């Protein structure tokens, strides 16, 4: 494999990992956020986990883009 541009490879890896982390709750539970499937404290927990995974995924994608354009 040609390693002339390792920044491009890191950007692609960061994009893939960021997208996987963002959609991980959907992959694990098998459905998007739906109030009718969850009740009580689980509703709050699921909302927090989905929000945190979205934020972490976006941070990883942001770091990859910042590294690429340095």
PDB file of N, CA, C and O in Angstrom:
ATOM      1  N   UNK A   1       0.834  -1.183   0.000  1.00  0.00           N
ATOM      2  CA  UNK A   1       0.000   0.000   0.000  1.00  0.00           C
ATOM      3  C   UNK A   1       0.875   1.241   0.000  1.00  0.00           C
ATOM      4  O   UNK A   1       1.921   1.278   0.648  1.00  0.00           O
ATOM      5  N   UNK A   2       0.450   2.226  -0.710  1.00  0.00           N
ATOM      6  CA  UNK A   2       1.193   3.458  -0.863  1.00  0.00           C
ATOM      7  C   UNK A   2       0.856   4.413   0.291  1.00  0.00           C
ATOM      8  O   UNK A   2      -0.309   4.756   0.491  1.00  0.00           O
ATOM      9  N   UNK A   3       1.859   4.835   1.037  1.00  0.00           N
ATOM     10  CA  UNK A   3       1.643   5.725   2.184  1.00  0.00           C
ATOM     11  C   UNK A   3       2.087   7.146   1.887  1.00  0.00           C
ATOM     12  O   UNK A   3       2.699   7.790   2.739  1.00  0.00           O
ATOM     13  N   UNK A   4       1.791   7.646   0.697  1.00  0.00           N
ATOM     14  CA  UNK A   4       2.179   9.009   0.358  1.00  0.00           C
ATOM     15  C   UNK A   4       1.356  10.036   1.119  1.00  0.00           C
ATOM     16  O   UNK A   4       1.845  11.128   1.407  1.00  0.00           O
ATOM     17  N   UNK A   5       0.112   9.702   1.449  1.00  0.00           N
ATOM     18  CA  UNK A   5      -0.747  10.657   2.133  1.00  0.00           C
ATOM     19  C   UNK A   5      -1.459   9.978   3.308  1.00  0.00           C
ATOM     20  O   UNK A   5      -2.621   9.592   3.190  1.00  0.00           O
ATOM     21  N   UNK A   6      -0.761   9.832   4.442  1.00  0.00           N
ATOM     22  CA  UNK A   6      -1.395   9.167   5.591  1.00  0.00           C
ATOM     23  C   UNK A   6      -2.525   9.989   6.210  1.00  0.00           C
ATOM     24  O   UNK A   6      -3.380   9.445   6.907  1.00  0.00           O
ATOM     25  N   UNK A   7      -2.529  11.310   5.953  1.00  0.00           N
ATOM     26  CA  UNK A   7      -3.609  12.141   6.493  1.00  0.00           C
ATOM     27  C   UNK A   7      -4.956  11.749   5.885  1.00  0.00           C
ATOM     28  O   UNK A   7      -5.981  11.779   6.565  1.00  0.00           O
ATOM     29  N   UNK A   8      -4.949  11.385   4.617  1.00  0.00           N
ATOM     30  CA  UNK A   8      -6.184  10.987   3.953  1.00  0.00           C
ATOM     31  C   UNK A   8      -6.714   9.681   4.545  1.00  0.00           C
ATOM     32  O   UNK A   8      -7.923   9.514   4.711  1.00  0.00           O
ATOM     33  N   UNK A   9      -5.813   8.767   4.860  1.00  0.00           N
ATOM     34  CA  UNK A   9      -6.212   7.494   5.458  1.00  0.00           C
ATOM     35  C   UNK A   9      -6.788   7.730   6.854  1.00  0.00           C
ATOM     36  O   UNK A   9      -7.806   7.140   7.216  1.00  0.00           O
ATOM     37  N   UNK A  10      -6.135   8.596   7.639  1.00  0.00           N
ATOM     38  CA  UNK A  10      -6.637   8.908   8.974  1.00  0.00           C
ATOM     39  C   UNK A  10      -7.998   9.591   8.915  1.00  0.00           C
ATOM     40  O   UNK A  10      -8.856   9.331   9.758  1.00  0.00           O
ATOM     41  N   UNK A  11      -8.205  10.460   7.929  1.00  0.00           N
ATOM     42  CA  UNK A  11      -9.497  11.117   7.775  1.00  0.00           C
ATOM     43  C   UNK A  11     -10.591  10.099   7.480  1.00  0.00           C
ATOM     44  O   UNK A  11     -11.669  10.161   8.070  1.00  0.00           O
ATOM     45  N   UNK A  12     -10.327   9.179   6.589  1.00  0.00           N
ATOM     46  CA  UNK A  12     -11.324   8.157   6.248  1.00  0.00           C
ATOM     47  C   UNK A  12     -11.631   7.285   7.452  1.00  0.00           C
ATOM     48  O   UNK A  12     -12.792   6.973   7.713  1.00  0.00           O
ATOM     49  N   UNK A  13     -10.598   6.889   8.189  1.00  0.00           N
ATOM     50  CA  UNK A  13     -10.810   6.058   9.385  1.00  0.00           C
ATOM     51  C   UNK A  13     -11.611   6.829  10.427  1.00  0.00           C
ATOM     52  O   UNK A  13     -12.528   6.272  11.031  1.00  0.00           O
ATOM     53  N   UNK A  14     -11.282   8.103  10.649  1.00  0.00           N
ATOM     54  CA  UNK A  14     -12.030   8.909  11.623  1.00  0.00           C
ATOM     55  C   UNK A  14     -13.479   9.091  11.204  1.00  0.00           C
ATOM     56  O   UNK A  14     -14.372   9.064  12.051  1.00  0.00           O
ATOM     57  N   UNK A  15     -13.726   9.274   9.920  1.00  0.00           N
ATOM     58  CA  UNK A  15     -15.107   9.406   9.448  1.00  0.00           C
ATOM     59  C   UNK A  15     -15.890   8.117   9.683  1.00  0.00           C
ATOM     60  O   UNK A  15     -17.033   8.158  10.136  1.00  0.00           O
ATOM     61  N   UNK A  16     -15.284   6.984   9.380  1.00  0.00           N
ATOM     62  CA  UNK A  16     -15.977   5.698   9.568  1.00  0.00           C
ATOM     63  C   UNK A  16     -16.249   5.445  11.044  1.00  0.00           C
ATOM     64  O   UNK A  16     -17.358   5.055  11.411  1.00  0.00           O
ATOM     65  N   UNK A  17     -15.248   5.665  11.895  1.00  0.00           N
ATOM     66  CA  UNK A  17     -15.427   5.438  13.334  1.00  0.00           C
ATOM     67  C   UNK A  17     -16.460   6.403  13.906  1.00  0.00           C
ATOM     68  O   UNK A  17     -17.294   6.003  14.719  1.00  0.00           O
ATOM     69  N   UNK A  18     -16.417   7.658  13.493  1.00  0.00           N
ATOM     70  CA  UNK A  18     -17.388   8.646  13.976  1.00  0.00           C
ATOM     71  C   UNK A  18     -18.810   8.293  13.592  1.00  0.00           C
ATOM     72  O   UNK A  18     -19.726   8.417  14.404  1.00  0.00           O
ATOM     73  N   UNK A  19     -19.000   7.851  12.352  1.00  0.00           N
ATOM     74  CA  UNK A  19     -20.343   7.456  11.913  1.00  0.00           C
ATOM     75  C   UNK A  19     -20.804   6.208  12.648  1.00  0.00           C
ATOM     76  O   UNK A  19     -21.972   6.113  13.026  1.00  0.00           O
ATOM     77  N   UNK A  20     -19.907   5.249  12.856  1.00  0.00           N
ATOM     78  CA  UNK A  20     -20.282   4.039  13.600  1.00  0.00           C
ATOM     79  C   UNK A  20     -20.680   4.362  15.036  1.00  0.00           C
ATOM     80  O   UNK A  20     -21.650   3.799  15.545  1.00  0.00           O
ATOM     81  N   UNK A  21     -19.956   5.250  15.692  1.00  0.00           N
ATOM     82  CA  UNK A  21     -20.307   5.629  17.064  1.00  0.00           C
ATOM     83  C   UNK A  21     -21.637   6.369  17.089  1.00  0.00           C
ATOM     84  O   UNK A  21     -22.437   6.184  18.006  1.00  0.00           O
ATOM     85  N   UNK A  22     -21.872   7.202  16.091  1.00  0.00           N
ATOM     86  CA  UNK A  22     -23.118   7.964  16.040  1.00  0.00           C
ATOM     87  C   UNK A  22     -24.330   7.049  15.878  1.00  0.00           C
ATOM     88  O   UNK A  22     -25.364   7.282  16.505  1.00  0.00           O
ATOM     89  N   UNK A  23     -24.219   6.024  15.055  1.00  0.00           N
ATOM     90  CA  UNK A  23     -25.365   5.136  14.806  1.00  0.00           C
ATOM     91  C   UNK A  23     -25.343   3.878  15.679  1.00  0.00           C
ATOM     92  O   UNK A  23     -26.191   3.003  15.506  1.00  0.00           O
ATOM     93  N   UNK A  24     -24.399   3.772  16.605  1.00  0.00           N
ATOM     94  CA  UNK A  24     -24.308   2.584  17.461  1.00  0.00           C
ATOM     95  C   UNK A  24     -25.586   2.319  18.259  1.00  0.00           C
ATOM     96  O   UNK A  24     -26.000   1.162  18.334  1.00  0.00           O
ATOM     97  N   UNK A  25     -26.235   3.323  18.861  1.00  0.00           N
ATOM     98  CA  UNK A  25     -27.481   3.014  19.579  1.00  0.00           C
ATOM     99  C   UNK A  25     -28.574   2.456  18.670  1.00  0.00           C
ATOM    100  O   UNK A  25     -29.372   1.624  19.099  1.00  0.00           O
ATOM    101  N   UNK A  26     -28.614   2.904  17.430  1.00  0.00           N
ATOM    102  CA  UNK A  26     -29.607   2.376  16.497  1.00  0.00           C
ATOM    103  C   UNK A  26     -29.271   0.938  16.143  1.00  0.00           C
ATOM    104  O   UNK A  26     -30.167   0.102  16.029  1.00  0.00           O
ATOM    105  N   UNK A  27     -27.992   0.642  15.968  1.00  0.00           N
ATOM    106  CA  UNK A  27     -27.581  -0.723  15.659  1.00  0.00           C
ATOM    107  C   UNK A  27     -27.858  -1.646  16.841  1.00  0.00           C
ATOM    108  O   UNK A  27     -28.331  -2.766  16.649  1.00  0.00           O
ATOM    109  N   UNK A  28     -27.577  -1.199  18.043  1.00  0.00           N
ATOM    110  CA  UNK A  28     -27.742  -2.044  19.236  1.00  0.00           C
ATOM    111  C   UNK A  28     -29.212  -2.305  19.539  1.00  0.00           C
ATOM    112  O   UNK A  28     -29.603  -3.448  19.774  1.00  0.00           O
ATOM    113  N   UNK A  29     -30.031  -1.251  19.536  1.00  0.00           N
ATOM    114  CA  UNK A  29     -31.442  -1.430  19.906  1.00  0.00           C
ATOM    115  C   UNK A  29     -32.306  -1.890  18.751  1.00  0.00           C
ATOM    116  O   UNK A  29     -33.355  -2.497  18.970  1.00  0.00           O
ATOM    117  N   UNK A  30     -31.892  -1.616  17.533  1.00  0.00           N
ATOM    118  CA  UNK A  30     -32.658  -2.046  16.374  1.00  0.00           C
ATOM    119  C   UNK A  30     -33.734  -1.076  15.947  1.00  0.00           C
ATOM    120  O   UNK A  30     -34.482  -1.367  15.013  1.00  0.00           O
ATOM    121  N   UNK A  31     -33.835   0.069  16.600  1.00  0.00           N
ATOM    122  CA  UNK A  31     -34.814   1.074  16.197  1.00  0.00           C
ATOM    123  C   UNK A  31     -34.310   2.458  16.560  1.00  0.00           C
ATOM    124  O   UNK A  31     -33.456   2.617  17.432  1.00  0.00           O
ATOM    125  N   UNK A  32     -34.848   3.450  15.882  1.00  0.00           N
ATOM    126  CA  UNK A  32     -34.480   4.829  16.210  1.00  0.00           C
ATOM    127  C   UNK A  32     -35.191   5.224  17.498  1.00  0.00           C
ATOM    128  O   UNK A  32     -35.982   4.447  18.031  1.00  0.00           O
ATOM    129  N   UNK A  33     -34.922   6.402  17.992  1.00  0.00           N
ATOM    130  CA  UNK A  33     -35.502   6.852  19.257  1.00  0.00           C
ATOM    131  C   UNK A  33     -37.024   6.904  19.147  1.00  0.00           C
ATOM    132  O   UNK A  33     -37.573   7.600  18.293  1.00  0.00           O
ATOM    133  N   UNK A  34     -37.692   6.160  20.021  1.00  0.00           N
ATOM    134  CA  UNK A  34     -39.151   6.088  19.986  1.00  0.00           C
ATOM    135  C   UNK A  34     -39.671   6.046  21.417  1.00  0.00           C
ATOM    136  O   UNK A  34     -39.323   5.149  22.185  1.00  0.00           O
ATOM    137  N   UNK A  35     -40.498   7.008  21.767  1.00  0.00           N
ATOM    138  CA  UNK A  35     -41.004   7.138  23.132  1.00  0.00           C
ATOM    139  C   UNK A  35     -41.939   5.988  23.487  1.00  0.00           C
ATOM    140  O   UNK A  35     -42.051   5.638  24.662  1.00  0.00           O
ATOM    141  N   UNK A  36     -42.605   5.396  22.518  1.00  0.00           N
ATOM    142  CA  UNK A  36     -43.586   4.354  22.814  1.00  0.00           C
ATOM    143  C   UNK A  36     -42.950   3.029  23.227  1.00  0.00           C
ATOM    144  O   UNK A  36     -43.616   2.198  23.844  1.00  0.00           O
ATOM    145  N   UNK A  37     -41.675   2.816  22.900  1.00  0.00           N
ATOM    146  CA  UNK A  37     -41.012   1.555  23.242  1.00  0.00           C
ATOM    147  C   UNK A  37     -40.387   1.562  24.632  1.00  0.00           C
ATOM    148  O   UNK A  37     -40.156   0.501  25.213  1.00  0.00           O
ATOM    149  N   UNK A  38     -40.114   2.742  25.165  1.00  0.00           N
ATOM    150  CA  UNK A  38     -39.398   2.850  26.436  1.00  0.00           C
ATOM    151  C   UNK A  38     -40.227   3.677  27.402  1.00  0.00           C
ATOM    152  O   UNK A  38     -40.886   4.637  27.005  1.00  0.00           O
ATOM    153  N   UNK A  39     -40.188   3.290  28.698  1.00  0.00           N
ATOM    154  CA  UNK A  39     -40.957   4.034  29.693  1.00  0.00           C
ATOM    155  C   UNK A  39     -40.067   4.428  30.865  1.00  0.00           C
ATOM    156  O   UNK A  39     -39.042   3.798  31.122  1.00  0.00           O
ATOM    157  N   UNK A  40     -40.465   5.458  31.555  1.00  0.00           N
ATOM    158  CA  UNK A  40     -39.842   5.861  32.815  1.00  0.00           C
ATOM    159  C   UNK A  40     -38.385   6.247  32.702  1.00  0.00           C
ATOM    160  O   UNK A  40     -37.984   7.005  31.818  1.00  0.00           O
ATOM    161  N   UNK A  41     -37.591   5.699  33.636  1.00  0.00           N
ATOM    162  CA  UNK A  41     -36.172   6.035  33.718  1.00  0.00           C
ATOM    163  C   UNK A  41     -35.408   5.563  32.493  1.00  0.00           C
ATOM    164  O   UNK A  41     -34.405   6.171  32.118  1.00  0.00           O
ATOM    165  N   UNK A  42     -35.866   4.490  31.864  1.00  0.00           N
ATOM    166  CA  UNK A  42     -35.188   4.010  30.670  1.00  0.00           C
ATOM    167  C   UNK A  42     -35.283   5.019  29.528  1.00  0.00           C
ATOM    168  O   UNK A  42     -34.386   5.101  28.689  1.00  0.00           O
ATOM    169  N   UNK A  43     -36.360   5.775  29.502  1.00  0.00           N
ATOM    170  CA  UNK A  43     -36.518   6.807  28.483  1.00  0.00           C
ATOM    171  C   UNK A  43     -35.417   7.856  28.615  1.00  0.00           C
ATOM    172  O   UNK A  43     -34.812   8.262  27.623  1.00  0.00           O
ATOM    173  N   UNK A  44     -35.168   8.285  29.834  1.00  0.00           N
ATOM    174  CA  UNK A  44     -34.116   9.272  30.084  1.00  0.00           C
ATOM    175  C   UNK A  44     -32.749   8.684  29.764  1.00  0.00           C
ATOM    176  O   UNK A  44     -31.915   9.344  29.144  1.00  0.00           O
ATOM    177  N   UNK A  45     -32.519   7.447  30.185  1.00  0.00           N
ATOM    178  CA  UNK A  45     -31.238   6.793  29.926  1.00  0.00           C
ATOM    179  C   UNK A  45     -30.965   6.637  28.441  1.00  0.00           C
ATOM    180  O   UNK A  45     -29.857   6.903  27.976  1.00  0.00           O
ATOM    181  N   UNK A  46     -31.979   6.205  27.697  1.00  0.00           N
ATOM    182  CA  UNK A  46     -31.790   6.031  26.258  1.00  0.00           C
ATOM    183  C   UNK A  46     -31.525   7.367  25.576  1.00  0.00           C
ATOM    184  O   UNK A  46     -30.686   7.452  24.679  1.00  0.00           O
ATOM    185  N   UNK A  47     -32.229   8.400  25.991  1.00  0.00           N
ATOM    186  CA  UNK A  47     -32.021   9.729  25.411  1.00  0.00           C
ATOM    187  C   UNK A  47     -30.606  10.223  25.683  1.00  0.00           C
ATOM    188  O   UNK A  47     -29.959  10.776  24.794  1.00  0.00           O
ATOM    189  N   UNK A  48     -30.122  10.027  26.908  1.00  0.00           N
ATOM    190  CA  UNK A  48     -28.775  10.476  27.268  1.00  0.00           C
ATOM    191  C   UNK A  48     -27.729   9.720  26.463  1.00  0.00           C
ATOM    192  O   UNK A  48     -26.801  10.330  25.932  1.00  0.00           O
ATOM    193  N   UNK A  49     -27.862   8.408  26.364  1.00  0.00           N
ATOM    194  CA  UNK A  49     -26.892   7.600  25.627  1.00  0.00           C
ATOM    195  C   UNK A  49     -26.868   7.985  24.155  1.00  0.00           C
ATOM    196  O   UNK A  49     -25.798   8.095  23.557  1.00  0.00           O
ATOM    197  N   UNK A  50     -28.037   8.188  23.573  1.00  0.00           N
ATOM    198  CA  UNK A  50     -28.081   8.581  22.154  1.00  0.00           C
ATOM    199  C   UNK A  50     -27.460   9.960  21.940  1.00  0.00           C
ATOM    200  O   UNK A  50     -26.768  10.182  20.946  1.00  0.00           O
ATOM    201  N   UNK A  51     -27.702  10.880  22.863  1.00  0.00           N
ATOM    202  CA  UNK A  51     -27.131  12.213  22.742  1.00  0.00           C
ATOM    203  C   UNK A  51     -25.615  12.179  22.915  1.00  0.00           C
ATOM    204  O   UNK A  51     -24.890  12.828  22.160  1.00  0.00           O
ATOM    205  N   UNK A  52     -25.137  11.438  23.891  1.00  0.00           N
ATOM    206  CA  UNK A  52     -23.696  11.338  24.132  1.00  0.00           C
ATOM    207  C   UNK A  52     -22.999  10.673  22.947  1.00  0.00           C
ATOM    208  O   UNK A  52     -21.921  11.114  22.547  1.00  0.00           O
ATOM    209  N   UNK A  53     -23.586   9.624  22.380  1.00  0.00           N
ATOM    210  CA  UNK A  53     -22.949   8.968  21.235  1.00  0.00           C
ATOM    211  C   UNK A  53     -22.918   9.894  20.024  1.00  0.00           C
ATOM    212  O   UNK A  53     -21.958   9.868  19.255  1.00  0.00           O
ATOM    213  N   UNK A  54     -23.946  10.706  19.846  1.00  0.00           N
ATOM    214  CA  UNK A  54     -23.947  11.684  18.756  1.00  0.00           C
ATOM    215  C   UNK A  54     -22.831  12.704  18.949  1.00  0.00           C
ATOM    216  O   UNK A  54     -22.111  13.024  18.004  1.00  0.00           O
ATOM    217  N   UNK A  55     -22.687  13.210  20.160  1.00  0.00           N
ATOM    218  CA  UNK A  55     -21.652  14.211  20.447  1.00  0.00           C
ATOM    219  C   UNK A  55     -20.259  13.618  20.264  1.00  0.00           C
ATOM    220  O   UNK A  55     -19.396  14.253  19.658  1.00  0.00           O
ATOM    221  N   UNK A  56     -20.030  12.419  20.773  1.00  0.00           N
ATOM    222  CA  UNK A  56     -18.713  11.785  20.636  1.00  0.00           C
ATOM    223  C   UNK A  56     -18.390  11.511  19.174  1.00  0.00           C
ATOM    224  O   UNK A  56     -17.263  11.730  18.730  1.00  0.00           O
ATOM    225  N   UNK A  57     -19.381  11.032  18.427  1.00  0.00           N
ATOM    226  CA  UNK A  57     -19.160  10.787  16.998  1.00  0.00           C
ATOM    227  C   UNK A  57     -18.802  12.054  16.245  1.00  0.00           C
ATOM    228  O   UNK A  57     -17.907  12.045  15.400  1.00  0.00           O
ATOM    229  N   UNK A  58     -19.500  13.151  16.547  1.00  0.00           N
ATOM    230  CA  UNK A  58     -19.201  14.417  15.881  1.00  0.00           C
ATOM    231  C   UNK A  58     -17.831  14.962  16.284  1.00  0.00           C
ATOM    232  O   UNK A  58     -17.146  15.573  15.463  1.00  0.00           O
ATOM    233  N   UNK A  59     -17.428  14.749  17.525  1.00  0.00           N
ATOM    234  CA  UNK A  59     -16.099  15.191  17.962  1.00  0.00           C
ATOM    235  C   UNK A  59     -15.013  14.419  17.222  1.00  0.00           C
ATOM    236  O   UNK A  59     -14.010  15.002  16.810  1.00  0.00           O
ATOM    237  N   UNK A  60     -15.203  13.118  17.051  1.00  0.00           N
ATOM    238  CA  UNK A  60     -14.215  12.308  16.328  1.00  0.00           C
ATOM    239  C   UNK A  60     -14.117  12.753  14.874  1.00  0.00           C
ATOM    240  O   UNK A  60     -13.018  12.867  14.330  1.00  0.00           O
ATOM    241  N   UNK A  61     -15.259  13.006  14.245  1.00  0.00           N
ATOM    242  CA  UNK A  61     -15.250  13.480  12.858  1.00  0.00           C
ATOM    243  C   UNK A  61     -14.578  14.850  12.770  1.00  0.00           C
ATOM    244  O   UNK A  61     -13.809  15.106  11.844  1.00  0.00           O
ATOM    245  N   UNK A  62     -14.863  15.721  13.724  1.00  0.00           N
ATOM    246  CA  UNK A  62     -14.244  17.053  13.748  1.00  0.00           C
ATOM    247  C   UNK A  62     -12.730  16.959  13.900  1.00  0.00           C
ATOM    248  O   UNK A  62     -11.995  17.663  13.208  1.00  0.00           O
ATOM    249  N   UNK A  63     -12.261  16.106  14.789  1.00  0.00           N
ATOM    250  CA  UNK A  63     -10.818  15.951  14.986  1.00  0.00           C
ATOM    251  C   UNK A  63     -10.148  15.408  13.727  1.00  0.00           C
ATOM    252  O   UNK A  63      -9.037  15.819  13.390  1.00  0.00           O
ATOM    253  N   UNK A  64     -10.808  14.495  13.034  1.00  0.00           N
ATOM    254  CA  UNK A  64     -10.257  13.970  11.796  1.00  0.00           C
ATOM    255  C   UNK A  64     -10.131  15.040  10.731  1.00  0.00           C
ATOM    256  O   UNK A  64      -9.130  15.094  10.017  1.00  0.00           O
ATOM    257  N   UNK A  65     -11.136  15.889  10.619  1.00  0.00           N
ATOM    258  CA  UNK A  65     -11.095  16.965   9.630  1.00  0.00           C
ATOM    259  C   UNK A  65     -10.036  17.993   9.993  1.00  0.00           C
ATOM    260  O   UNK A  65      -9.328  18.485   9.115  1.00  0.00           O
ATOM    261  N   UNK A  66      -9.915  18.329  11.292  1.00  0.00           N
ATOM    262  CA  UNK A  66      -8.882  19.276  11.719  1.00  0.00           C
ATOM    263  C   UNK A  66      -7.489  18.728  11.431  1.00  0.00           C
ATOM    264  O   UNK A  66      -6.611  19.466  10.985  1.00  0.00           O
ATOM    265  N   UNK A  67      -7.281  17.429  11.685  1.00  0.00           N
ATOM    266  CA  UNK A  67      -5.988  16.824  11.419  1.00  0.00           C
ATOM    267  C   UNK A  67      -5.676  16.805   9.932  1.00  0.00           C
ATOM    268  O   UNK A  67      -4.528  17.006   9.535  1.00  0.00           O
ATOM    269  N   UNK A  68      -6.673  16.568   9.118  1.00  0.00           N
ATOM    270  CA  UNK A  68      -6.472  16.499   7.670  1.00  0.00           C
ATOM    271  C   UNK A  68      -6.046  17.846   7.096  1.00  0.00           C
ATOM    272  O   UNK A  68      -5.179  17.899   6.224  1.00  0.00           O
ATOM    273  N   UNK A  69      -6.644  18.931   7.575  1.00  0.00           N
ATOM    274  CA  UNK A  69      -6.340  20.244   7.022  1.00  0.00           C
ATOM    275  C   UNK A  69      -5.221  20.985   7.745  1.00  0.00           C
ATOM    276  O   UNK A  69      -5.006  22.167   7.475  1.00  0.00           O
ATOM    277  N   UNK A  70      -4.510  20.340   8.644  1.00  0.00           N
ATOM    278  CA  UNK A  70      -3.368  20.968   9.326  1.00  0.00           C
ATOM    279  C   UNK A  70      -2.208  21.114   8.390  1.00  0.00           C
ATOM    280  O   UNK A  70      -1.157  21.621   8.784  1.00  0.00           O
TER     281      UNK A  70
END
